[in-house]
């Protein structure tokens, strides 16, 4: 039957395509880069690690480490947040990171956990390729509430 031959040829082509599309195994010396987004405010620290395509590998916040609201932005808690995120990323095969630090818009500096989070990532044997500050800068924007002379108490 000629129909069966066509089906088997189509199945063989499909199987060959599957074999080609399998992920390549990384060699021991190769780097597998990722991106670490560190958001620090004066209330919390969030470490979000993705691959270069933007697929989330791990996202850990201060609230997952401690249940005390006053400690979520603490540098010690930020260290444990980064450590846990790095462990998950290592299991996924990430060995080096581009770090993007972000603070709240309008704040003068990143929160207290930014520096300790980067140091903790480095201590976990992650190679830091670059560090960039991606905090948004307000440029005028809408009028603030309170009127011409501000809030009078």
CORPEGI-V705264 format. One line per field, one symbol per residue. phi: phi as a letter, one per 20 degrees, with the letter a starting at -180 (. if undefined). psi: psi as a letter, one per 20 degrees, with the letter a starting at -180 (. if undefined). A space follows every 10 residues. Layout:
phi: ???
psi: ???
//
This chain:
phi: .fffffffff ffffffffff effffeffef edfbcdeddc cedaccdcdc efenffdbbc cffeecdegf dfefgfffff ffffffffff feofdccedd ecdffnefbf ffefffffff fffemeeeeb ccedffdfcn mffffonfem fde
psi: phhhhhghhh hghgghhghh iqqqpqrhiq qnqrpooopp ajirpppopr ahijppgqop rhhigqjphi ihjphghhgh ghghhhghhg hijpiqqppo pprqpiqhrr riigghgghh hhhjkppogq pqokpqppme aqpqriagja pp.
//
